[in-house]
Amino acid sequence: MPSQTDRPIFVIGCPRSGTTLLQLMLHSHPRIAIPAETRFLLPAYASRRGFGDLSLADNRRALAEWIVGRKETKFHDLGLDADEVVEEIVAAPPTLGSALGTVFRAYARRFGKPRWGDKRPSYFKHVDVLRRMWPDAQFVHLIRDGRDCVASLKEMPWYTLDSYHAICAWREAIDYGRRYARRLGPGSYYELQYERLVADPAAELAGLCGFLGEDFDPAMTEPQEIARLTVPPKKRWHDRTQDPVTPGRVGSWTQRLEPWEIALAEAALGSRLRAYGYEVDGSDRPSASHRLRLARVAAHRRSVQRKRAFRDLLVRHCEPGPVDCRLGLPEYEGSAHTLV
């Protein structure tokens, strides 16, 4: 297994909780490289049966070409040579995690860094999948006031759902996180809060670096330098990442949410908000119709998640090969040429 300071890092959290800011902070560390959302990891895992037995070089090549060639992914944003990555995957150990890890390792190597990570808010629902591929991974869960997350989500041009779904998403992220904290333990799971991070970046990032087994670097507190180089101009919703870190948006939900949204969010999220120190008025009660619609949305989302988990369980019984990453293991060092 890789040493602790080589462990993959995954940033998770409810959408609009500040995960892009945290990704940029980590990417500013001299030993860590974390790209923007890549969008090929989970699709590759979901399609794993179609790639067949990866002990066959032709199948590894097909997987590699799928990763670098799909327009739906963000591989082209990584700044890597597609042909070189394909050949590196073909020469890698014959597992899905090794193939995907090869891409991230190449990205880290581009910056002269030994350690890689990935960020995508929806990963909070897929930690079990990520651990199958990288059993030694470390997970950093960024938590922000759920009302600010809801307010920000409803303003995003790419968010096609409504406030009911946004409220449920934050509640799910918190509940998943509580389960991970129990299962993974303090060496693999770490929580920090957005409000504390933007109020005192140095202190919060020093604590995070302690968890990661890394030395704190002051450059992490100025992620705007990296953001100006890496955040595409078309992503206008990330414009603030190019400015110095500030707590200016903390609590802005009071002006951005409708009264009924505040009442519903506080009724649904109240105990969880209080557990993280967020003040909750709770004096206004949501209407029965709003509560009923939220319950229906929550039930639908739970059903979708159960079906996804059940499908994954079925596929695990007929996988064509192992999925865990084996990069760096002695038995594979220098032996890629022996694979057919």
DRENKE-749730 format. One record per residue: x, y, z of N, C-alpha, C in turn; residue in three letters. Coordinates in steps of 0.001 Angstrom, whole numbers, padded with zeros to 6 digits, always signed. Example, Ala and Ser with C-alpha at 12.3 -4.5 7.8 and 13.67 -1.06 7.14 Angstrom:
BEGIN
+013190-005690+007800+012300-004500+007800+013200-003300+007800ALA +012850-002250+007080+013670-001060+007140+012900+000030+007870SER 
This chain:
BEGIN
+000845-001202+000000+000000+000000+000000+000880+001252+000000MET +000401+002351-000620+001168+003592-000596+001313+004105+000830PRO +002345+004899+001050+002504+005513+002368+001386+006510+002612SER +001222+006922+003852+000103+007787+004205+000125+009085+003418GLN +001299+009639+003192+001360+010919+002497+001162+010787+000995THR +000913+009577+000510+000571+009392-000894-000907+009045-001069ASP -001667+009075-000018-003063+008646-000090-003901+009629-000912ARG -004793+009112-001762-005678+010007-002520-006567+010824-001578PRO -006930+012022-002030-007761+012929-001242-009025+013235-002038ILE -010175+013031-001424-011438+013360-002084-012169+014425-001279PHE -012521+015509-001956-013281+016597-001343-014756+016374-001640VAL -015565+016315-000594-016990+016062-000744-017779+017137-000002ILE -019086+017186-000269-019950+018144+000416-021179+018437-000409GLY -022166+019021+000207-023346+019456-000532-022922+020459-001603CYS -023518+020415-002791-023195+021421-003806-023353+022838-003258PRO -022440+023718-003663-022413+025131-003252-022026+025307-001787ARG -021267+024354-001275-020790+024480+000101-019366+025005+000167SER -018768+025326-000985-017408+025861-001007-016367+024842-001410GLY -016786+023725-002018-015826+022685-002363-014821+023147-003424THR -015237+024040-004320-014280+024545-005310-013204+025390-004649THR -013592+026205-003693-012620+026990-002941-011631+026068-002230LEU -012136+025028-001590-011256+024110-000875-010355+023352-001848LEU -010887+022979-002984-010074+022303-004003-008902+023191-004425GLN -009175+024475-004624-008119+025402-005026-007090+025589-003905LEU -007560+025607-002674-006643+025717-001539-005711+024512-001477MET -006270+023332-001656-005448+022123-001617-004504+022068-002818LEU -004992+022501-003968-004153+022504-005170-002991+023489-005030HIS -003133+024472-004151-002064+025442-003918-000951+024878-003049SER -001172+023699-002478-000142+023053-001659+000954+022509-002579HIS +002212+022614-002185+003303+022192-003077+003371+020689-003341PRO +002633+019891-002572+002689+018442-002774+001379+017849-003300ARG +000324+018661-003441-001005+018126-003753-001536+018762-005031ILE -002073+017927-005907-002708+018412-007143-004130+017877-007200ALA -005089+018792-007237-006498+018406-007332-007142+019224-008449ILE -007601+018563-009510-008215+019298-010617-009635+019718-010304PRO -010208+020516-011190-011641+020780-011118-012375+019487-011458ALA -013682+019507-011422-014455+018283-011611-014105+017608-012933GLU -013764+016313-012849-013330+015567-014029-014484+014848-014722THR -015433+014356-013968-016663+013753-014488-016450+012462-015294ARG -015357+011763-015050-015232+010452-015685-015097+009322-014682PHE -014882+009632-013430-014636+008593-012436-015879+007735-012200LEU -016980+008356-011804-018194+007598-011530-018775+006955-012794LEU -018815+007656-013946-019289+006987-015160-018458+005761-015533PRO -017144+005828-015325-016298+004671-015626-016646+003505-014718ALA -016866+003791-013449-017227+002732-012512-018577+002125-012889TYR -019541+002962-013228-020865+002463-013590-020819+001617-014856ALA -019858+001870-015733-019757+001156-017009-018739+000027-016972SER -018271-000354-015802-017123-001258-015690-017347-002616-016347ARG -018560-003122-016328-018804-004420-016956-018535-004370-018456ARG -018833-003229-019063-018661-003105-020500-017220-003121-020961GLY -016279-002846-020049-014872-002832-020435-014262-004232-020418PHE -014940-005183-019797-014463-006554-019797-013272-006779-018890GLY -012602-007878-019099-011454-008295-018291-010248-007409-018611ASP -009829-006615-017634-008745-005665-017874-007372-006309-017849LEU -007297-007613-017622-006006-008282-017789-005630-008380-019262SER -006589-008079-020134-006343-008055-021568-005979-006634-021995LEU -004851-006502-022682-004357-005176-023066-005352-004438-023949ALA -006039-005155-024847-007006-004491-025723-008137-003863-024927ASP -008541-004524-023852-009604-003966-023012-009118-002754-022235ASN -007866-002801-021776-007317-001631-021093-007215-000444-022048ARG -006861-000736-023277-006763+000334-024268-008148+000924-024554ARG -009152+000063-024669-010512+000556-024918-010981+001434-023768ALA -010683+001023-022536-011031+001831-021371-010310+003171-021416LEU -009025+003129-021719-008236+004368-021767-008771+005321-022815ALA -009099+004806-023981-009623+005661-025042-010999+006206-024681GLU -011771+005434-023945-013072+005907-023454-012874+007090-022505TRP -011896+006986-021615-011648+008051-020638-011221+009341-021334ILE -010286+009241-022252-009725+010462-022849-010564+011001-023991VAL -011475+010178-024540-012174+010592-025740-013598+011054-025587GLY -014239+010770-024448-015640+011138-024297-015799+012643-024117ARG -016692+013245-024892-016935+014673-024770-017595+015027-023442LYS -018307+014039-022849-019026+014319-021599-018084+014508-020421GLU -016849+014028-020535-015915+014161-019430-015131+015462-019573THR -014332+015749-018565-013517+016967-018565-012038+016626-018716LYS -011746+015488-019339-010341+015102-019469-009527+016182-020173PHE -010122+016801-021188-009372+017793-021967-008966+018995-021126HIS -009644+019207-019986-009293+020331-019119-008045+020047-018278ASP -007580+018797-018268-006452+018428-017417-005108+018840-018009LEU -005091+019184-019296-003842+019597-019918-002866+018461-020144GLY -003382+017251-020339-002537+016078-020521-002551+015632-021982LEU -001500+014955-022384-001431+014379-023718-002233+013085-023723ASP -003298+013044-024499-004203+011899-024479-003501+010612-024880ALA -002673+010660-025906-001992+009451-026370-001050+008904-025299ASP -000339+009794-024618+000564+009347-023561-000202+008704-022415GLU -001345+009289-022058-002146+008729-020969-002691+007361-021357VAL -003118+007211-022595-003614+005905-023054-002543+004841-022874VAL -001328+005135-023322-000254+004143-023222+000099+003862-021764GLU +000010+004878-020907+000318+004670-019500-000735+003786-018836GLU -001990+003947-019226-003054+003095-018687-002881+001658-019163ILE -002526+001489-020425-002318+000133-020958-001202-000569-020184VAL -000179+000179-019761+000948-000407-019036+000704-000524-017532ALA -000418+000002-017055-000712+000008-015623-001272-001333-015170ALA -001352-001577-013858-001988-002797-013364-003405-002932-013909PRO -003898-004149-014101-005174-004373-014808-006401-004245-013926PRO -006602-003075-013333-007809-002817-012555-008345-001443-012901THR -009641-001249-012668-010259+000048-012979-009648+001158-012134LEU -009463+000914-010845-008875+001931-009981-007482+002325-010422GLY -006708+001352-010935-005362+001654-011422-005424+002539-012659SER -006372+002249-013562-006508+003049-014781-006872+004493-014442ALA -007866+004657-013578-008282+006005-013206-007190+006710-012405LEU -006556+005977-011494-005476+006557-010711-004323+007009-011587GLY -004100+006311-012692-003046+006696-013621-003288+008091-014182THR -004543+008406-014478-004873+009733-015011-004566+010808-013970VAL -005020+010588-012750-004795+011590-011704-003311+011708-011356PHE -002607+010584-011388-001175+010620-011119-000450+011420-012201ARG -000883+011261-013458-000282+012035-014544-000558+013531-014367ALA -001760+013855-013881-002101+015256-013637-001207+015833-012542TYR -001004+015083-011465-000129+015559-010397+001305+015721-010898ALA +001739+014784-011719+003104+014843-012259+003303+016077-013130ARG +002239+016508-013783+002311+017723-014610+002746+018927-013778ARG +002395+018944-012502+002749+020055-011613+003932+019712-010718PHE +004551+018565-010961+005692+018164-010155+005314+017800-008736GLY +004107+017258-008556+003616+016937-007222+003417+015428-007076LYS +003662+014896-005883+003551+013449-005683+002166+012955-005293PRO +001280+013859-004954+000002+013426-004383-001160+014036-005156ARG -002214+013243-005365-003356+013717-006136-004649+013579-005338TRP -005662+014258-005858-006993+014162-005274-008028+014479-006328GLY -009286+014497-005909-010375+014823-006827-011485+015477-006013ASP -012275+016285-006710-013370+016996-006056-014631+016906-006890LYS -015702+016502-006249-017023+016602-006855-018035+016489-005731ARG -018917+017478-005575-019857+017434-004443-020643+016130-004358PRO -021088+015597-005492-021929+014401-005453-021187+013177-004940SER -019876+013264-004789-019138+012132-004227-019625+011771-002829TYR -020307+012679-002161-020748+012352-000803-021686+011147-000793PHE -022318+010857-001927-023201+009696-002023-022473+008442-002500LYS -021191+008567-002801-020476+007461-003434-019161+007135-002731HIS -019045+007457-001471-017806+007183-000751-017496+005687-000740VAL -018531+004856-000645-018296+003409-000657-017666+002967-001975ASP -018098+003558-003078-017532+003241-004386-016077+003706-004461VAL -015808+004920-004013-014450+005446-004049-013520+004603-003191LEU -014006+004118-002065-013177+003282-001192-012933+001908-001802ARG -013840+001439-002637-013575+000176-003325-012362+000323-004235ARG -012262+001468-004897-011153+001665-005823-009895+002159-005127MET -010047+002943-004061-008898+003454-003313-009150+003240-001823TRP -008888+002045-001316-009189+001735+000092-008455+002621+001084PRO -007350+003235+000662-006573+004077+001571-006921+005556+001448ASP -007972+005884+000695-008298+007287+000435-008670+008038+001707ALA -008445+009347+001676-008883+010240+002750-009975+011154+002210GLN -010995+011393+003033-012155+012179+002600-012273+013432+003459PHE -012405+014563+002782-012552+015857+003447-013948+016377+003141VAL -014767+016473+004154-016161+016894+004002-016283+018349+004437HIS -016589+019218+003486-016783+020633+003784-018263+020898+004026LEU -018568+021484+005161-019957+021728+005565-020194+023234+005659ILE -021300+023663+005071-021702+025069+005093-023142+025148+005571ARG -023512+026253+006152-024897+026464+006575-025837+026035+005446ASP -026736+025091+005756-027622+024554+004730-028480+025608+004058GLY -028825+026652+004767-029649+027709+004178-028864+028489+003128ARG -027569+028706+003360-026747+029357+002343-026578+028454+001127ASP -026463+027140+001359-026351+026214+000227-027619+026248-000620CYS -028775+026231+000028-030045+026265-000705-030163+027567-001487VAL -029825+028673-000840-029923+029973-001506-029010+030040-002717ALA -027809+029492-002599-026866+029530-003714-027284+028586-004831SER -027752+027403-004472-028163+026432-005487-029285+026980-006375LEU -030272+027599-005774-031416+028055-006554-031047+029154-007546LYS -029872+029761-007369-029424+030821-008272-028495+030321-009376GLU -028124+029040-009321-027175+028509-010298-027850+028231-011642MET -027245+028635-012756-027854+028385-014065-027916+026911-014423PRO -027060+026088-013794-027029+024667-014110-027917+023838-013190TRP -028479+024455-012149-029296+023693-011211-030742+023689-011694TYR -031214+022533-012102-032540+022424-012717-033623+021974-011753THR -033260+021713-010501-034248+021272-009514-034737+022478-008713LEU -035464+022218-007626-036044+023317-006860-035514+023327-005435ASP -036059+024216-004620-035584+024368-003248-035852+023131-002408SER -036892+022384-002728-037180+021156-001991-036025+020166-002156TYR -035572+020010-003386-034439+019115-003640-033167+019645-002979HIS -032970+020955-003017-031775+021542-002412-031746+021292-000909ALA -032875+021441-000252-032958+021167+001179-032628+019712+001457ILE -033183+018817+000651-032917+017390+000829-031447+017068+000598CYS -030835+017724-000387-029432+017445-000694-028542+017766+000504ALA -028783+018900+001150-027959+019259+002305-028174+018266+003445TRP -029413+017900+003690-029703+016938+004763-029033+015597+004483ARG -029079+015169+003226-028439+013906+002850-026929+013971+003059GLU -026313+015099+002674-024870+015231+002834-024473+015111+004300ALA -025243+015737+005175-024950+015661+006604-025133+014237+007120ILE -026203+013582+006727-026481+012233+007221-025471+011220+006689ASP -025112+011335+005421-024052+010472+004883-022756+010717+005660TYR -022444+011977+005902-021220+012304+006606-021163+011695+007987GLY -022269+011699+008697-022289+011104+010029-021988+009612+009968ARG -022515+008951+008952-022235+007519+008805-020762+007288+008473ARG -020194+008111+007598-018781+007955+007246-017888+008190+008462TYR -018240+009175+009263-017428+009466+010444-017328+008234+011338ALA -018431+007518+011471-018425+006311+012308-017658+005168+011648ARG -017846+004993+010354-017263+003846+009656-015781+004016+009351ARG -015386+005208+008954-014027+005413+008478-013061+005779+009582LEU -013531+006489+010579-012660+006888+011662-011868+008144+011359GLY -011190+008681+012379-010521+009980+012242-009317+009980+011318PRO -008804+008823+010940-007665+008806+010039-008038+008915+008574GLY -009332+008710+008268-009766+008704+006869-010863+009711+006559SER -011507+010244+007583-012620+011179+007369-012408+012419+008222TYR -012607+013589+007590-012365+014856+008288-013421+015859+007873TYR -013951+016571+008850-014935+017613+008576-014351+018980+008902GLU -014676+019950+008082-014422+021337+008440-015569+022177+007911LEU -015763+023340+008525-016895+024186+008178-016444+025390+007362GLN -017239+025668+006349-016944+026759+005426-016776+028081+006173TYR -017667+028347+007104-017643+029630+007807-016338+029829+008570GLU -015835+028784+009196-014553+028879+009900-013391+028960+008916ARG -013521+028260+007806-012461+028254+006813-012230+029649+006241LEU -013308+030363+005903-013137+031687+005305-012836+032751+006356VAL -013170+032472+007625-012870+033439+008687-011408+033370+009121ALA -010847+032163+009136-009458+031978+009566-008824+030863+008741ASP -008520+031149+007469-008015+030096+006582-006758+029405+007096PRO -005837+030155+007646-004571+029563+008078-004788+028514+009160ALA -005594+028843+010163-005817+027903+011257-006548+026660+010785ALA -007588+026850+009973-008376+025701+009516-007577+024817+008567GLU -006799+025424+007689-006002+024640+006753-004840+023941+007443LEU -004320+024548+008507-003277+023871+009278-003832+022602+009911ALA -005066+022688+010436-005696+021495+010996-005936+020435+009938GLY -006378+020864+008758-006609+019927+007666-005300+019262+007242LEU -004237+020028+007158-002953+019455+006781-002481+018437+007809CYS -002779+018674+009064-002433+017691+010083-003126+016366+009831GLY -004396+016429+009458-005154+015219+009118-004541+014516+007913PHE -004121+015288+006906-003586+014724+005671-002147+014250+005808LEU -001507+014579+006925-000109+014212+007087+000826+015085+006299GLY +000424+016319+006076+001221+017264+005293+001577+018486+006134GLU +002637+019145+005744+002988+020415+006369+002116+021516+005782ASP +001649+022413+006624+000858+023551+006140+001746+024484+005333PHE +001207+024998+004231+001926+025972+003412+001071+027227+003300ASP +001612+028412+003610+000817+029651+003565+000190+029941+002204PRO +000736+029391+001123+000166+029628-000203-001267+029122-000290ALA -001623+028190+000573-002973+027631+000557-004022+028675+000917MET -003635+029711+001618-004580+030741+002045-004858+031769+000941THR -004165+031640-000188-004354+032576-001297-004702+031807-002570GLU -005815+031070-002560-006174+030244-003721-006555+031050-004944PRO -006764+032362-004779-007131+033183-005925-006026+033195-006980GLN -004789+032954-006563-003687+032936-007528-003841+031756-008487GLU -004200+030610-007944-004429+029416-008773-005729+029561-009551ILE -006752+030129-008898-008069+030255-009543-007982+031074-010822ALA -007189+032116-010797-007069+032972-011989-006489+032226-013182ARG -005758+031150-012886-005136+030366-013948-005963+029152-014361LEU -006806+028656-013453-007442+027361-013700-008958+027396-013821THR -009640+028408-013297-011102+028436-013349-011545+029033-014684VAL -012267+028283-015511-012690+028803-016822-013584+030027-016683PRO -013391+031044-017521-014213+032258-017453-015703+031984-017606PRO -016060+030908-018335-017476+030602-018551-018186+030206-017262LYS -017432+029761-016266-018039+029387-014985-018166+030629-014116LYS -019099+031479-014469-019253+032759-013776-019612+032585-012309ARG -020217+031447-011969-020599+031213-010571-019387+030968-009675TRP -018198+030818-010290-016968+030662-009504-016118+031925-009531HIS -016689+033047-009965-015917+034286-010081-015275+034693-008752ASP -015974+034442-007653-015455+034900-006351-014198+034151-005927ARG -013941+032993-006532-012722+032272-006175-011478+033021-006635THR -011649+034010-007521-010511+034769-008011-010232+036006-007158GLN -011003+036165-006100-010792+037255-005151-010212+036695-003856ASP -009596+037526-003022-009103+037050-001730-010223+036405-000906PRO -009856+035439-000093-010825+034726+000733-011466+035693+001719VAL -012784+035663+001783-013517+036565+002677-014787+035888+003179THR -015227+036221+004386-016483+035667+004906-017706+036478+004498PRO -017567+037295+003471-018627+038232+003105-019952+037590+002748GLY -019958+036352+002267-021209+035708+001861-021835+034873+002969ARG -021181+034785+004093-021718+033992+005200-023030+034601+005685VAL -024070+033783+005777-025358+034252+006278-026180+035039+005281GLY -025773+035056+004018-026517+035848+003032-027871+035239+002689SER -028161+034039+003210-029455+033418+002951-030615+034271+003464TRP -030348+035121+004435-031426+035942+004992-032020+036885+003956THR -031213+037271+002961-031717+038130+001889-032046+037362+000615GLN -031614+036133+000507-031723+035404-000758-032831+034345-000762ARG -033348+033996+000385-034414+033003+000459-035756+033665+000743LEU -036801+033080+000191-038159+033531+000498-038524+033088+001915GLU -039450+033803+002573-039846+033415+003946-040277+031958+004056PRO -041008+031450+003051-041456+030061+003139-040291+029085+003028TRP -039247+029470+002255-038070+028606+002135-037296+028567+003444GLU -037197+029705+004109-036509+029747+005397-037243+028880+006408ILE -038564+029046+006469-039353+028274+007430-039226+026778+007167ALA -039282+026378+005899-039196+024966+005560-037799+024416+005831LEU -036785+025170+005465-035413+024714+005683-035118+024551+007171ALA -035552+025504+007973-035264+025416+009399-036051+024296+010066GLU -037256+024028+009577-038028+022919+010124-037395+021575+009759ALA -036901+021478+008531-036347+020207+008060-034910+019978+008519ALA -034166+021046+008695-032735+020931+008955-032337+021381+010347LEU -033316+021825+011137-033030+022498+012398-032048+021795+013306GLY -032280+020528+013622-031408+019826+014570-030000+019668+014009SER -029891+019467+012715-028577+019314+012090-027850+020652+012051ARG -028571+021734+011755-027947+023052+011769-027417+023382+013167LEU -028229+023131+014163-027812+023432+015541-026598+022602+015940ARG -026525+021363+015464-025406+020495+015820-024075+021070+015353ALA -024111+021888+014307-022890+022514+013805-022764+023976+014235TYR -023595+024380+015156-023465+025714+015723-024165+026819+014968GLY -025011+026480+013996-025740+027502+013258-026996+027891+014029TYR -027226+029184+014134-028400+029663+014861-029660+029448+014038GLU -030698+028960+014704-031970+028683+014046-033077+029370+014830VAL -033841+030213+014134-034971+030886+014782-036117+029913+014981ASP -036590+029364+013867-037639+028360+013940-038988+028866+014391GLY -039158+030186+014453-040425+030726+014948-041546+030597+013922SER -041169+030618+012633-042184+030477+011581-042298+029012+011169ASP -043512+028504+011162-043729+027119+010777-044115+027037+009301ARG -043553+026067+008574-043914+025922+007158-045343+025418+007019PRO -045952+025712+005906-047321+025264+005668-047358+023750+005483SER -048549+023198+005661-048710+021754+005492-048395+021334+004059ALA -048743+022165+003094-048480+021813+001695-046989+021776+001397SER -046238+022711+001978-044794+022707+001784-044156+021489+002449HIS -044615+021147+003640-044073+019976+004336-044382+018700+003563ARG -045586+018617+003017-045969+017424+002276-045132+017284+001004LEU -044924+018397+000306-044135+018311-000925-042692+017932-000616ARG -042133+018476+000462-040770+018112+000843-040686+016621+001164LEU -041684+016114+001859-041685+014687+002197-041720+013828+000943ALA -042491+014242-000044-042572+013481-001293-041246+013515-002046ARG -040628+014677-002094-039333+014794-002767-038297+013935-002052VAL -038285+013981-000731-037322+013189+000038-037528+011703-000197ALA -038776+011264-000235-039077+009851-000464-038612+009416-001851ALA -038839+010284-002835-038405+009967-004202-036884+009848-004264HIS -036191+010761-003644-034725+010725-003661-034197+009482-002952ARG -034818+009111-001841-034396+007883-001145-034602+006661-002032ARG -035713+006633-002760-035995+005519-003657-034936+005416-004750SER -034568+006562-005321-033550+006572-006364-032214+006065-005815VAL -031862+006503-004615-030598+006095-004022-030584+004600-003697GLN -031714+004078-003212-031794+002643-002919-031655+001818-004185ARG -032308+002260-005255-032209+001537-006524-030776+001558-007052LYS -030110+002698-006927-028722+002786-007366-027844+001818-006583ARG -028034+001790-005276-027233+000903-004441-027510-000563-004765ALA -028759-000883-005036-029120-002267-005354-028511-002688-006693PHE -028581-001792-007689-027984-002108-008983-026486-002337-008851ARG -025839-001497-008064-024398-001638-007881-024074-002966-007207ASP -024888-003354-006236-024658-004621-005545-024773-005798-006509LEU -025743-005742-007413-025902-006803-008399-024685-006882-009325LEU -024215-005719-009777-023079-005698-010690-021818-006224-010009VAL -021674-005972-008718-020480-006440-008010-020339-007960-008077ARG -021466-008657-008190-021431-010124-008234-020981-010654-009583HIS -020943-009796-010594-020540-010282-011923-019515-009354-012561CYS -018702-008724-011758-017633-007881-012282-016597-008735-013007GLU -016060-008221-014104-015076-009004-014861-013698-009059-014218PRO -013488-008273-013165-012185-008268-012519-012179-007322-011332GLY -011075-007253-010603-010984-006370-009438-011022-004905-009842PRO -011418-004050-008908-011490-002614-009200-010513-001797-008365VAL -009883-002379-007359-009021-001610-006472-007734-001187-007164ASP -007278+000006-006846-006063+000557-007429-004843-000198-006914CYS -003943-000564-007826-002750-001317-007448-001471-000644-007936ARG -001573+000629-008209-000385+001379-008616+000631+001376-007478LEU +001858+001134-007806+002918+001181-006803+003137-000108-006051GLY +002283-001116-006245+002483-002383-005553+003675-003125-006169LEU +004495-003752-005339+005733-004372-005837+005507-005388-006947PRO +004414-006166-006847+004230-007219-007843+003943-006679-009242GLU +003588-005375-009320+003311-004789-010635+004449-003903-011141TYR +005418-003637-010295+006510-002776-010719+007322-003470-011823GLU +007379-002849-012973+008164-003384-014064+007608-004626-014714GLY +006341-004992-014391+005797-006235-014917+004706-006001-015935SER +004441-004746-016322+003335-004469-017213+003495-005195-018546ALA +004746-005434-018964+004961-006058-020266+004493-007510-020288HIS +004274-008099-019118+003874-009493-019082+002374-009660-019287THR +001613-008564-019232+000168-008644-019426-000128-008738-020905LEU -001105-009575-021253-001377-009818-022668-002357-008807-023220VAL 
